[in-house]
Amino acid sequence: MIIDTQVHLCGRGWVTRGYLRGRGAVAGEGGGGGAETAISATYNKWHGTNYTAGEFHEKVMRPYVEILDASGDNMMKWMDEACLDKCVIFGVDWAYGMTGEPRVTNKEQNKIHADAAKNHPDRLIALAAIDPRRPDAVAQFIEAVEDWGMKGLKLHPGAGFRADDPACFPMLDKCAEYGLPVYIHTGMQATSDPTGVANLASYYPQVNMVMGHAGAQWTERAIGAVIGHDNVYTGVELHQRDYVWDPEGFYTWLRRLIDYCTPWKILFSSDSPDGDAMLPEKDWVDVFKNPKTSIKFTSEEMDIILGKAAQVVFDIKD
């Protein structure tokens, strides 16, 4: 079984213009919009194109509104082409702390993800993305789980809070009560240090926690959080960029991650649509399924990473 544990549906009116401007600035686009971003540069290298950031947004990213559409219906073809059995889907709550609510509010986007999972129960598992600082965060989470059938929580500390902020505790209390996992963004922003996840894991040892991006620039801290806590796991999303630019360097990194954490603590993930734009999903799956390197990996290790570990975290039956 192959499970991608981080995929985002897409829809019109889901982000603000401020978000798009900020995304470009963070990626190095600057004010002119002409330079490559990290994502578009990786796309260009893999596909042999020369798109500017603006061209990349229009020609490559915009079509994902249809490919990973809000209903999840078109996504089934995308999954089949990549040989994915299941995907864990969720949004990102930038709205409360960073951008303000877009035309389609964060709560509405959570409901859309929940409905997509309800319409495709054998393929999609939906988590609720909620900023813990929202005054009604707990009420929203209860509704998402009890009324909409969502299967866990997504926290995005990059929006301006740490994972171990006490504001997170009321929703973690509910995760513990429900027996549901939490997926936590790590890396990139100063507030997204993996040590915050390590602290939170110590407070809630009964809650499974997945760190997105393997800590990104803080891989060593992410490794420390994983080996120090039985309930902490890590995803590998957006490391497509590392593979495209330096395949052998990527496999060296992955071998180290496995050796320190064991494959049972590593979950296959893409962060599509961004990840799929960097490296098509079917090729990202193949990076693990058929590693082209002199570095030794066993098929058992890769099977665990591609799906068996996720089955444990998200309680997925064969």
C-alpha positions in Angstrom: 0.0 0.0 0.0 1.3 3.5 -1.0 0.0 6.4 1.1 0.9 10.1 0.5 0.5 11.7 3.9 0.4 15.3 2.8 -1.7 16.5 -0.1 -3.7 19.8 -0.4 -6.8 20.2 -2.4 -7.1 23.4 -4.4 -9.8 25.8 -5.2 -10.6 29.3 -6.4 -10.8 32.0 -3.7 -8.8 29.9 -1.2 -5.9 32.3 -0.7 -5.6 36.0 -0.5 -3.5 38.2 -2.7 -1.4 39.0 0.4 -0.6 35.3 0.7 0.5 35.1 -2.9 2.7 38.1 -2.5 4.2 36.8 0.7 4.8 33.4 -0.9 6.8 35.0 -3.7 8.8 37.1 -1.3 9.7 34.2 1.0 10.8 32.2 -2.0 13.0 34.9 -3.3 10.7 36.3 -6.0 11.1 39.9 -4.8 8.8 42.7 -5.9 9.1 42.2 -9.7 7.7 38.7 -10.0 10.2 37.8 -12.7 12.8 35.7 -10.8 12.5 32.0 -10.2 11.2 30.7 -6.9 12.7 27.6 -5.3 9.7 25.6 -6.6 9.8 27.0 -10.1 13.6 26.6 -10.3 13.3 23.0 -9.4 10.5 22.5 -11.9 12.7 24.2 -14.6 15.6 21.9 -13.9 13.6 18.7 -14.0 11.6 19.6 -17.1 14.2 21.6 -19.0 12.1 24.8 -19.1 12.9 28.4 -18.3 9.7 29.8 -16.7 9.8 32.9 -14.7 7.9 32.8 -11.4 4.9 34.6 -13.0 4.9 32.2 -16.0 5.3 29.2 -13.7 2.3 30.3 -11.6 0.1 30.7 -14.6 1.2 27.7 -16.7 2.0 25.1 -14.0 0.4 26.0 -10.6 -2.9 27.4 -11.7 -4.0 24.1 -13.4 -3.9 22.3 -10.0 -7.3 24.0 -9.2 -8.6 21.3 -11.6 -6.1 18.5 -11.0 -6.5 18.5 -7.2 -10.0 20.0 -7.3 -12.1 20.7 -4.3 -14.4 17.7 -4.8 -11.5 15.3 -5.0 -13.0 13.7 -8.1 -10.2 14.6 -10.5 -7.6 13.7 -7.9 -8.5 10.0 -8.4 -6.9 10.0 -11.8 -3.8 11.8 -10.4 -3.6 9.2 -7.7 -4.0 6.3 -10.0 -1.2 7.5 -12.4 1.1 7.7 -9.4 0.0 4.3 -8.0 -1.2 5.9 -4.8 -3.7 3.9 -2.8 -4.6 6.6 -0.3 -3.8 10.3 0.5 -4.1 12.2 3.7 -5.5 15.6 2.8 -5.7 18.9 4.7 -5.5 22.7 4.3 -3.2 25.3 5.9 -4.6 27.8 8.3 -2.6 30.9 7.3 -5.7 33.1 7.6 -6.1 33.7 11.3 -2.5 34.8 12.1 -1.1 36.0 8.8 -3.3 36.8 5.8 -6.9 37.3 7.0 -9.7 35.1 5.7 -9.8 34.5 2.0 -13.1 34.5 0.1 -13.5 30.8 0.9 -12.8 30.8 4.7 -10.5 28.3 6.4 -13.5 26.6 8.1 -15.2 26.2 4.7 -12.0 24.7 3.3 -11.9 22.2 6.1 -15.5 21.2 5.3 -14.5 20.8 1.6 -11.7 18.5 2.6 -14.0 16.6 4.9 -16.6 16.2 2.1 -14.0 15.0 -0.4 -12.9 12.3 2.1 -16.6 11.4 2.7 -17.1 11.1 -1.1 -14.0 8.9 -1.5 -13.8 7.0 1.8 -11.5 4.3 0.5 -8.9 6.8 -0.9 -8.9 10.0 1.1 -8.3 10.7 4.8 -9.0 14.3 5.9 -7.4 16.3 8.8 -8.7 19.6 10.1 -6.3 22.6 9.7 -7.0 25.0 12.6 -4.9 27.8 14.1 -5.1 27.1 17.9 -5.3 30.8 18.6 -8.7 31.1 17.1 -11.2 31.8 19.9 -13.4 29.0 18.7 -10.6 26.6 17.7 -11.8 23.7 20.0 -15.4 24.1 18.9 -14.3 24.0 15.3 -12.2 20.9 15.9 -15.0 19.1 17.7 -17.4 19.9 14.8 -14.8 18.7 12.3 -14.3 15.4 14.0 -17.8 14.6 15.4 -20.0 16.0 12.7 -17.8 15.9 9.6 -15.8 12.8 10.3 -12.3 14.3 10.0 -9.5 12.0 11.3 -7.0 14.3 13.0 -5.5 17.8 13.4 -3.1 19.9 11.3 -1.1 22.6 13.0 1.0 25.1 11.1 3.4 26.9 13.4 4.7 28.9 10.5 1.6 31.1 10.9 3.2 32.5 14.0 3.0 30.2 17.0 5.2 27.3 18.4 4.0 23.8 18.6 4.5 23.8 22.3 2.5 27.0 22.8 -0.1 26.4 25.5 -2.7 27.7 23.0 -2.3 24.2 21.3 -3.1 22.2 24.4 -6.9 22.4 24.4 -7.0 20.8 20.9 -4.3 18.3 21.8 -6.5 17.3 24.8 -9.2 16.5 22.2 -6.8 14.5 20.1 -5.9 12.5 23.1 -9.6 12.0 23.9 -10.4 10.9 20.4 -7.2 8.9 19.8 -6.4 11.0 16.7 -3.0 12.1 15.3 -1.7 15.6 14.7 0.4 16.7 11.7 2.7 19.6 12.5 4.6 21.7 10.0 8.3 22.1 10.8 11.1 24.0 9.3 11.5 27.3 7.3 9.9 29.7 9.7 11.5 30.6 13.1 8.4 29.4 15.0 8.5 26.0 13.3 11.5 24.6 15.1 11.2 20.8 15.7 12.1 21.3 19.3 8.6 22.6 19.8 7.2 19.3 18.6 9.6 17.4 20.9 8.2 19.4 23.9 4.6 18.9 22.8 5.3 15.2 22.4 6.5 15.0 26.0 3.3 16.6 27.2 1.1 14.3 25.1 2.9 10.9 24.8 -0.4 9.3 23.9 -0.9 11.4 20.7 0.9 10.4 17.5 2.6 13.5 15.9 4.1 13.8 12.4 6.6 16.5 11.7 6.3 17.9 8.2 9.4 18.3 6.0 11.7 16.4 8.4 12.4 19.8 10.0 13.7 21.2 6.6 16.8 23.1 7.6 16.7 21.6 11.1 16.9 17.9 10.1 19.2 17.1 13.1 16.7 18.6 15.5 13.9 16.6 13.8 16.0 13.4 14.2 16.4 14.2 17.8 12.7 14.7 18.3 12.0 11.3 16.6 14.5 9.2 18.4 13.6 10.8 21.7 9.9 10.2 21.6 8.0 7.1 20.7 5.0 9.1 19.4 7.0 11.4 17.0 7.3 10.6 13.2 8.4 12.6 10.2 7.3 13.2 6.7 9.7 13.8 3.8 7.7 16.3 1.7 9.4 19.0 -0.4 12.7 17.1 -0.3 11.8 16.5 -4.0 14.0 19.6 -4.5 17.0 17.9 -2.9 16.5 14.9 -5.1 16.2 16.9 -8.3 19.3 19.0 -7.6 21.5 16.2 -6.1 20.1 12.7 -6.2 23.0 11.0 -4.5 23.0 13.7 -1.8 19.3 13.0 -1.2 19.8 9.3 -0.8 22.7 9.9 1.6 20.3 12.1 3.6 17.5 9.4 3.5 19.9 6.7 4.5 20.9 8.7 7.5 17.3 9.4 8.4 16.4 5.7 8.2 19.5 4.6 10.2 18.8 7.0 13.1 15.0 7.0 13.1 14.1 3.5 11.6 11.8 3.3 8.6 8.8 2.9 10.9 9.2 6.6 11.9 9.3 8.0 8.3 6.2 8.7 6.2 6.1 9.2 2.5 4.7 12.6 1.7 4.7 15.2 -1.1 3.1 18.5 -0.1 1.4 18.5 -3.5 0.6 20.6 -5.4 4.0 22.2 -4.6 5.7 18.9 -4.4 4.2 17.5 -7.6 5.3 20.7 -9.4 8.9 20.1 -8.2 8.8 16.4 -9.2 5.8 14.6 -10.6 4.1 12.4 -8.0 4.7 9.2 -10.0 8.5 10.0 -10.1 8.6 10.8 -6.4 7.0 7.4 -5.6 9.6 5.8 -7.9 12.5 7.6 -6.0 11.5 5.3 -3.0 10.2 2.3 -4.9 13.2 1.9 -7.2 16.1 3.9 -5.8 18.8 4.6 -8.4 21.8 4.8 -6.2 24.8 2.7 -5.0 23.6 3.4 -1.4 21.8 0.3 -0.1 18.2 0.3 0.8 16.0 -2.8 1.3 12.6 -3.2 -0.3 11.2 -3.8 3.2 12.5 -0.3 4.3 10.9 1.4 1.3 7.6 -0.5 1.7 7.4 0.7 5.3 8.1 4.3 4.4 5.7 4.3 1.4 2.8 3.1 3.4 3.1 0.7 6.3 4.3 3.4 8.8 1.4 5.6 7.8 -1.0 2.8 8.4 0.1 2.7 12.0 -0.1 6.5 12.5 -3.5 6.9 10.9 -4.9 3.6 11.8 -5.4 2.5 8.2 -6.4 -1.2 7.6 -5.3 -3.2 4.6 
